[in-house]
């Protein structure tokens, strides 16, 4: 089993637990150059809100997408967009990644801006 397969296995277990709870989930995905965040409805019917380093709002700042400061900005953006959609309570789906670095920065930023998880 390689590194990617292990991460996907961890992600599957987490998503199964979140599905039992029946909460909106804040799903995070990262690549070396970008970070993406989505709030997905409990019945997996669709994306309620999303933010990424590819958004025009983020790109206009001229920042790099693959670092901790970008993750902080994306956390703030996703929290603001969730508030507009009427969502404050979510379950955090880190997609099998370790809770440190960019993932932790995004989560902390989202919490500071009104998200609860």
OpenMM code with the backbone's topology and positions (N, CA, C; nanometers):
from openmm import Vec3, app, unit

residues = "UNK UNK UNK UNK UNK UNK UNK UNK UNK UNK UNK UNK UNK UNK UNK UNK UNK UNK UNK UNK UNK UNK UNK UNK UNK UNK UNK UNK UNK UNK UNK UNK UNK UNK UNK UNK UNK UNK UNK UNK UNK UNK UNK UNK UNK UNK UNK UNK UNK UNK UNK UNK UNK UNK UNK UNK UNK UNK UNK UNK UNK UNK UNK UNK UNK UNK UNK UNK UNK UNK UNK UNK UNK UNK UNK UNK UNK UNK UNK UNK UNK UNK UNK UNK UNK UNK UNK UNK UNK UNK UNK UNK UNK UNK UNK UNK UNK UNK UNK UNK UNK UNK UNK UNK UNK UNK UNK UNK UNK UNK UNK UNK UNK UNK UNK UNK UNK".split()
positions = [
    Vec3(0.0854, -0.1176, 0.0000),
    Vec3(0.0000, 0.0000, 0.0000),
    Vec3(0.0902, 0.1243, 0.0000),
    Vec3(0.0683, 0.2120, -0.0957),
    Vec3(0.1507, 0.3319, -0.1020),
    Vec3(0.0866, 0.4479, -0.0254),
    Vec3(0.1537, 0.5612, -0.0270),
    Vec3(0.1110, 0.6764, 0.0528),
    Vec3(-0.0271, 0.7268, 0.0130),
    Vec3(-0.0535, 0.7314, -0.1170),
    Vec3(-0.1832, 0.7809, -0.1646),
    Vec3(-0.2967, 0.6865, -0.1250),
    Vec3(-0.2756, 0.5575, -0.1400),
    Vec3(-0.3777, 0.4598, -0.1020),
    Vec3(-0.4100, 0.4671, 0.0474),
    Vec3(-0.3079, 0.4875, 0.1291),
    Vec3(-0.3295, 0.4995, 0.2737),
    Vec3(-0.4127, 0.6226, 0.3063),
    Vec3(-0.3832, 0.7344, 0.2385),
    Vec3(-0.4582, 0.8575, 0.2610),
    Vec3(-0.6037, 0.8396, 0.2196),
    Vec3(-0.6271, 0.7771, 0.1076),
    Vec3(-0.7639, 0.7563, 0.0592),
    Vec3(-0.8407, 0.6631, 0.1531),
    Vec3(-0.7736, 0.5617, 0.2087),
    Vec3(-0.8379, 0.4718, 0.3051),
    Vec3(-0.8793, 0.5486, 0.4300),
    Vec3(-0.7905, 0.6344, 0.4813),
    Vec3(-0.8243, 0.7168, 0.5973),
    Vec3(-0.9405, 0.8103, 0.5662),
    Vec3(-0.9411, 0.8667, 0.4468),
    Vec3(-1.0480, 0.9590, 0.4073),
    Vec3(-1.1824, 0.8869, 0.4014),
    Vec3(-1.1832, 0.7647, 0.3499),
    Vec3(-1.3073, 0.6872, 0.3403),
    Vec3(-1.3660, 0.6594, 0.4779),
    Vec3(-1.2797, 0.6255, 0.5732),
    Vec3(-1.3270, 0.5989, 0.7091),
    Vec3(-1.3875, 0.7251, 0.7713),
    Vec3(-1.3217, 0.8377, 0.7533),
    Vec3(-1.3709, 0.9635, 0.8081),
    Vec3(-1.5048, 1.0007, 0.7466),
    Vec3(-1.5158, 0.9871, 0.6171),
    Vec3(-1.6404, 1.0238, 0.5479),
    Vec3(-1.7559, 0.9336, 0.5880),
    Vec3(-1.7273, 0.8085, 0.6179),
    Vec3(-1.8323, 0.7178, 0.6638),
    Vec3(-1.8855, 0.7617, 0.8004),
    Vec3(-1.7947, 0.8058, 0.8889),
    Vec3(-1.8379, 0.8539, 1.0208),
    Vec3(-1.9187, 0.9827, 1.0088),
    Vec3(-1.8743, 1.0716, 0.9213),
    Vec3(-1.9453, 1.1990, 0.9026),
    Vec3(-2.0843, 1.1741, 0.8446),
    Vec3(-2.0958, 1.0758, 0.7566),
    Vec3(-2.2258, 1.0441, 0.6967),
    Vec3(-2.3245, 0.9972, 0.8025),
    Vec3(-2.2773, 0.9221, 0.9022),
    Vec3(-2.3649, 0.8775, 1.0105),
    Vec3(-2.4157, 0.9945, 1.0934),
    Vec3(-2.3319, 1.0958, 1.1119),
    Vec3(-2.3719, 1.2148, 1.1868),
    Vec3(-2.4779, 1.2930, 1.1108),
    Vec3(-2.4643, 1.2995, 0.9792),
    Vec3(-2.5595, 1.3734, 0.8966),
    Vec3(-2.5363, 1.5232, 0.8984),
    Vec3(-2.4093, 1.5651, 0.9035),
    Vec3(-2.3766, 1.7080, 0.9081),
    Vec3(-2.3184, 1.7536, 0.7745),
    Vec3(-2.3248, 1.8837, 0.7511),
    Vec3(-2.2524, 1.9406, 0.6378),
    Vec3(-2.1045, 1.9162, 0.6627),
    Vec3(-2.0278, 1.8890, 0.5563),
    Vec3(-1.8866, 1.8648, 0.5794),
    Vec3(-1.8001, 1.9633, 0.5034),
    Vec3(-1.6979, 2.0094, 0.5717),
    Vec3(-1.5981, 2.0972, 0.5134),
    Vec3(-1.4860, 2.0074, 0.4634),
    Vec3(-1.4825, 1.9862, 0.3333),
    Vec3(-1.3881, 1.8945, 0.2713),
    Vec3(-1.2699, 1.9743, 0.2156),
    Vec3(-1.1493, 1.9321, 0.2482),
    Vec3(-1.0281, 2.0017, 0.2061),
    Vec3(-0.9462, 1.9093, 0.1175),
    Vec3(-0.8948, 1.9648, 0.0090),
    Vec3(-0.8044, 1.8921, -0.0801),
    Vec3(-0.6865, 1.9824, -0.1098),
    Vec3(-0.5676, 1.9252, -0.1164),
    Vec3(-0.4504, 2.0073, -0.1431),
    Vec3(-0.3590, 1.9417, -0.2457),
    Vec3(-0.2916, 2.0257, -0.3194),
    Vec3(-0.1851, 1.9852, -0.4090),
    Vec3(-0.0641, 2.0694, -0.3703),
    Vec3(0.0512, 2.0421, -0.4234),
    Vec3(0.1660, 2.1256, -0.3873),
    Vec3(0.1502, 2.2737, -0.4247),
    Vec3(0.0693, 2.3043, -0.5244),
    Vec3(0.0541, 2.4430, -0.5695),
    Vec3(-0.0753, 2.5099, -0.5250),
    Vec3(-0.1771, 2.4323, -0.4870),
    Vec3(-0.3078, 2.4896, -0.4575),
    Vec3(-0.3734, 2.4194, -0.3392),
    Vec3(-0.4772, 2.4835, -0.2845),
    Vec3(-0.5588, 2.4233, -0.1794),
    Vec3(-0.7044, 2.4557, -0.2091),
    Vec3(-0.7913, 2.3599, -0.1875),
    Vec3(-0.9325, 2.3720, -0.2204),
    Vec3(-1.0155, 2.3373, -0.0977),
    Vec3(-1.1270, 2.4065, -0.0780),
    Vec3(-1.2180, 2.3764, 0.0326),
    Vec3(-1.3610, 2.3830, -0.0189),
    Vec3(-1.4417, 2.2858, 0.0197),
    Vec3(-1.5820, 2.2805, -0.0202),
    Vec3(-1.6669, 2.2450, 0.1002),
    Vec3(-1.7861, 2.3023, 0.1050),
    Vec3(-1.8847, 2.2588, 0.2038),
    Vec3(-1.9885, 2.1788, 0.1268),
    Vec3(-2.0005, 2.0516, 0.1630),
    Vec3(-2.0869, 1.9585, 0.0917),
    Vec3(-2.2080, 1.9273, 0.1780),
    Vec3(-2.3253, 1.9232, 0.1165),
    Vec3(-2.4511, 1.8969, 0.1866),
    Vec3(-2.4489, 1.7573, 0.2491),
    Vec3(-2.5271, 1.7365, 0.3571),
    Vec3(-2.5247, 1.6073, 0.4273),
    Vec3(-2.5653, 1.4889, 0.3411),
    Vec3(-2.6554, 1.5100, 0.2485),
    Vec3(-2.6987, 1.3990, 0.1632),
    Vec3(-2.6136, 1.3869, 0.0371),
    Vec3(-2.4997, 1.4572, 0.0347),
    Vec3(-2.4067, 1.4580, -0.0786),
    Vec3(-2.4739, 1.5022, -0.2079),
    Vec3(-2.5769, 1.5855, -0.1953),
    Vec3(-2.6494, 1.6301, -0.3137),
    Vec3(-2.5744, 1.7378, -0.3901),
    Vec3(-2.4813, 1.8059, -0.3254),
    Vec3(-2.4061, 1.9061, -0.3984),
    Vec3(-2.3217, 1.9932, -0.3078),
    Vec3(-2.2495, 2.0806, -0.3712),
    Vec3(-2.1609, 2.1723, -0.3012),
    Vec3(-2.2390, 2.2970, -0.2637),
    Vec3(-2.2379, 2.3325, -0.1369),
    Vec3(-2.3089, 2.4498, -0.0873),
    Vec3(-2.2227, 2.5747, -0.1028),
    Vec3(-2.0942, 2.5636, -0.0714),
    Vec3(-2.0006, 2.6755, -0.0838),
    Vec3(-1.8625, 2.6191, -0.1136),
    Vec3(-1.7809, 2.6983, -0.1827),
    Vec3(-1.6458, 2.6533, -0.2123),
    Vec3(-1.5511, 2.7716, -0.2206),
    Vec3(-1.4239, 2.7426, -0.2001),
    Vec3(-1.3179, 2.8426, -0.2140),
    Vec3(-1.1894, 2.7690, -0.2490),
    Vec3(-1.1075, 2.8311, -0.3300),
    Vec3(-0.9789, 2.7721, -0.3648),
    Vec3(-0.8816, 2.8803, -0.4046),
    Vec3(-0.7570, 2.8403, -0.4185),
    Vec3(-0.6547, 2.9350, -0.4588),
    Vec3(-0.6643, 2.9678, -0.6075),
    Vec3(-0.7569, 2.9058, -0.6776),
    Vec3(-0.7792, 2.9358, -0.8186),
    Vec3(-0.8884, 3.0406, -0.8393),
    Vec3(-0.9593, 3.0790, -0.7335),
    Vec3(-1.0650, 3.1799, -0.7430),
    Vec3(-1.0070, 3.3149, -0.7846),
    Vec3(-1.0856, 3.3904, -0.8590),
    Vec3(-1.0415, 3.5230, -0.9026),
    Vec3(-1.0168, 3.6152, -0.7843),
    Vec3(-1.0983, 3.6014, -0.6808),
    Vec3(-1.0822, 3.6832, -0.5603),
    Vec3(-0.9446, 3.6611, -0.4959),
    Vec3(-0.9009, 3.5366, -0.4927),
    Vec3(-0.7694, 3.5039, -0.4359),
    Vec3(-0.6581, 3.5449, -0.5315),
    Vec3(-0.6744, 3.5189, -0.6598),
    Vec3(-0.5716, 3.5471, -0.7590),
    Vec3(-0.5430, 3.6965, -0.7707),
    Vec3(-0.6452, 3.7799, -0.7452),
    Vec3(-0.6266, 3.9244, -0.7557),
    Vec3(-0.5290, 3.9780, -0.6504),
    Vec3(-0.5091, 3.9006, -0.5421),
    Vec3(-0.4152, 3.9417, -0.4375),
    Vec3(-0.2705, 3.9161, -0.4784),
    Vec3(-0.2508, 3.8359, -0.5823),
    Vec3(-0.1164, 3.8060, -0.6306),
    Vec3(-0.0364, 3.7161, -0.5388),
    Vec3(-0.1044, 3.6341, -0.4590),
    Vec3(-0.0365, 3.5474, -0.3621),
    Vec3(-0.0095, 3.4097, -0.4220),
    Vec3(0.0846, 3.3388, -0.3608),
    Vec3(0.1160, 3.2020, -0.3981),
    Vec3(0.0130, 3.1087, -0.3343),
    Vec3(-0.0280, 3.0049, -0.4045),
    Vec3(-0.1326, 2.9178, -0.3539),
    Vec3(-0.0864, 2.7996, -0.2730),
    Vec3(0.0435, 2.7741, -0.2640),
    Vec3(0.0906, 2.6528, -0.1994),
    Vec3(0.1557, 2.6732, -0.0648),
    Vec3(0.1106, 2.7722, 0.0117),
    Vec3(0.1731, 2.7951, 0.1416),
    Vec3(0.0683, 2.8170, 0.2503),
    Vec3(0.1133, 2.8333, 0.3741),
    Vec3(0.0237, 2.8447, 0.4891),
    Vec3(-0.0589, 2.9725, 0.4828),
    Vec3(-0.0004, 3.0820, 0.4375),
    Vec3(-0.0766, 3.2075, 0.4311),
    Vec3(-0.1916, 3.1966, 0.3315),
    Vec3(-0.1737, 3.1195, 0.2252),
    Vec3(-0.2827, 3.0960, 0.1304),
    Vec3(-0.3932, 3.0147, 0.1968),
    Vec3(-0.3564, 2.9170, 0.2771),
    Vec3(-0.4550, 2.8349, 0.3473),
    Vec3(-0.5353, 2.9189, 0.4455),
    Vec3(-0.4706, 3.0137, 0.5117),
    Vec3(-0.5410, 3.1030, 0.6042),
    Vec3(-0.6444, 3.1856, 0.5274),
    Vec3(-0.6055, 3.2366, 0.4122),
    Vec3(-0.6968, 3.3159, 0.3300),
    Vec3(-0.8147, 3.2321, 0.2819),
    Vec3(-0.7896, 3.1102, 0.2400),
    Vec3(-0.8968, 3.0222, 0.1922),
    Vec3(-0.9901, 2.9859, 0.3072),
    Vec3(-0.9373, 2.9652, 0.4265),
    Vec3(-1.0207, 2.9384, 0.5439),
    Vec3(-1.1152, 3.0537, 0.5714),
    Vec3(-1.0654, 3.1746, 0.5596),
    Vec3(-1.1485, 3.2934, 0.5804),
    Vec3(-1.2553, 3.3034, 0.4720),
    Vec3(-1.2165, 3.2786, 0.3474),
    Vec3(-1.3115, 3.2867, 0.2358),
    Vec3(-1.4231, 3.1839, 0.2489),
    Vec3(-1.3882, 3.0597, 0.2853),
    Vec3(-1.4904, 2.9553, 0.2954),
    Vec3(-1.5850, 2.9843, 0.4107),
    Vec3(-1.5339, 3.0412, 0.5199),
    Vec3(-1.6202, 3.0756, 0.6336),
    Vec3(-1.7190, 3.1851, 0.5948),
    Vec3(-1.6733, 3.2856, 0.5220),
    Vec3(-1.7616, 3.3937, 0.4783),
    Vec3(-1.8691, 3.3426, 0.3825),
    Vec3(-1.8299, 3.2567, 0.2898),
    Vec3(-1.9261, 3.2028, 0.1928),
    Vec3(-2.0252, 3.1083, 0.2596),
    Vec3(-1.9824, 3.0378, 0.3618),
    Vec3(-2.0734, 2.9505, 0.4366),
    Vec3(-2.1759, 3.0328, 0.5126),
    Vec3(-2.1335, 3.1450, 0.5702),
    Vec3(-2.2267, 3.2326, 0.6407),
    Vec3(-2.3337, 3.2845, 0.5461),
    Vec3(-2.2935, 3.3201, 0.4250),
    Vec3(-2.3900, 3.3673, 0.3247),
    Vec3(-2.4916, 3.2589, 0.2905),
    Vec3(-2.4470, 3.1342, 0.2931),
    Vec3(-2.5352, 3.0214, 0.2639),
    Vec3(-2.6146, 2.9771, 0.3864),
    Vec3(-2.5870, 3.0383, 0.5029),
    Vec3(-2.6611, 3.0050, 0.6245),
    Vec3(-2.6073, 2.8858, 0.6997),
    Vec3(-2.4810, 2.8550, 0.6826),
    Vec3(-2.4208, 2.7389, 0.7490),
    Vec3(-2.3135, 2.7862, 0.8463),
    Vec3(-2.3232, 2.7398, 0.9705),
    Vec3(-2.2192, 2.7707, 1.0690),
    Vec3(-2.1603, 2.6432, 1.1289),
    Vec3(-2.2364, 2.5346, 1.1319),
    Vec3(-2.1940, 2.4076, 1.1922),
    Vec3(-2.1567, 2.3088, 1.0825),
    Vec3(-2.0327, 2.2607, 1.0843),
    Vec3(-1.9868, 2.1629, 0.9860),
    Vec3(-1.9030, 2.0565, 1.0543),
    Vec3(-1.8807, 1.9468, 0.9837),
    Vec3(-1.7851, 1.8445, 1.0262),
    Vec3(-1.6627, 1.8606, 0.9369),
    Vec3(-1.5442, 1.8536, 0.9946),
    Vec3(-1.4203, 1.8779, 0.9202),
    Vec3(-1.3702, 1.7495, 0.8573),
    Vec3(-1.3652, 1.7470, 0.7252),
    Vec3(-1.3157, 1.6325, 0.6488),
    Vec3(-1.1798, 1.6718, 0.5915),
    Vec3(-1.0735, 1.6230, 0.6525),
    Vec3(-0.9393, 1.6621, 0.6097),
    Vec3(-0.8866, 1.5718, 0.4982),
    Vec3(-0.9701, 1.4854, 0.4447),
    Vec3(-0.9372, 1.3979, 0.3313),
    Vec3(-0.8174, 1.3076, 0.3572),
    Vec3(-0.7988, 1.2668, 0.4810),
    Vec3(-0.6911, 1.1745, 0.5145),
    Vec3(-0.5563, 1.2400, 0.5365),
    Vec3(-0.5467, 1.3714, 0.5209),
    Vec3(-0.4207, 1.4412, 0.5437),
    Vec3(-0.3965, 1.4576, 0.6933),
    Vec3(-0.2705, 1.4698, 0.7325),
    Vec3(-0.2372, 1.4970, 0.8719),
    Vec3(-0.2863, 1.6360, 0.9085),
    Vec3(-0.3258, 1.6524, 1.0332),
    Vec3(-0.3758, 1.7814, 1.0806),
    Vec3(-0.2572, 1.8679, 1.1235),
    Vec3(-0.1865, 1.9228, 1.0269),
    Vec3(-0.0771, 2.0153, 1.0529),
    Vec3(-0.0509, 2.0964, 0.9261),
    Vec3(0.0267, 2.1999, 0.9376),
    Vec3(0.0624, 2.2792, 0.8209),
    Vec3(-0.0561, 2.3514, 0.7602),
    Vec3(-0.0746, 2.3336, 0.6307),
    Vec3(-0.1805, 2.4051, 0.5585),
    Vec3(-0.3200, 2.3631, 0.6014),
    Vec3(-0.3378, 2.2350, 0.6331),
    Vec3(-0.4693, 2.1870, 0.6760),
    Vec3(-0.5074, 2.2518, 0.8090),
    Vec3(-0.4148, 2.2556, 0.9029),
    Vec3(-0.4405, 2.3168, 1.0327),
    Vec3(-0.4643, 2.4667, 1.0193),
    Vec3(-0.3884, 2.5327, 0.9341),
    Vec3(-0.4035, 2.6766, 0.9141),
    Vec3(-0.5415, 2.7090, 0.8567),
    Vec3(-0.5886, 2.6294, 0.7612),
    Vec3(-0.7208, 2.6503, 0.7034),
    Vec3(-0.8291, 2.6297, 0.8089),
    Vec3(-0.8176, 2.5239, 0.8872),
    Vec3(-0.9181, 2.4942, 0.9895),
    Vec3(-0.9227, 2.6033, 1.0961),
    Vec3(-0.8068, 2.6470, 1.1433),
    Vec3(-0.8021, 2.7515, 1.2451),
    Vec3(-0.8597, 2.8824, 1.1936),
    Vec3(-0.8291, 2.9156, 1.0688),
    Vec3(-0.8807, 3.0387, 1.0087),
    Vec3(-1.0326, 3.0329, 0.9938),
    Vec3(-1.0845, 2.9183, 0.9534),
    Vec3(-1.2297, 2.9031, 0.9395),
    Vec3(-1.2972, 2.9159, 1.0756),
    Vec3(-1.2371, 2.8574, 1.1794),
    Vec3(-1.2941, 2.8687, 1.3152),
    Vec3(-1.2937, 3.0131, 1.3633),
    Vec3(-1.1859, 3.0862, 1.3381),
    Vec3(-1.1752, 3.2260, 1.3800),
    Vec3(-1.2803, 3.3138, 1.3122),
    Vec3(-1.3240, 3.2730, 1.1943),
    Vec3(-1.4194, 3.3523, 1.1178),
    Vec3(-1.5627, 3.3007, 1.1291),
    Vec3(-1.5926, 3.2213, 1.2337),
    Vec3(-1.7300, 3.1864, 1.2637),
    Vec3(-1.7755, 3.0449, 1.2385),
    Vec3(-1.6922, 2.9586, 1.1824),
    Vec3(-1.7330, 2.8200, 1.1601),
    Vec3(-1.7179, 2.7415, 1.2904),
    Vec3(-1.8058, 2.6448, 1.3103),
    Vec3(-1.7983, 2.5590, 1.4287),
    Vec3(-1.7835, 2.4140, 1.3842),
    Vec3(-1.6750, 2.3497, 1.4314),
    Vec3(-1.6545, 2.2068, 1.4054),
    Vec3(-1.5570, 2.1497, 1.5032),
] * unit.nanometer
topology = app.Topology()
chain = topology.addChain("A")
for resn in residues:
    res = topology.addResidue(resn, chain)
    for name in ("N", "CA", "C"):
        topology.addAtom(name, app.Element.getBySymbol(name[0]), res)
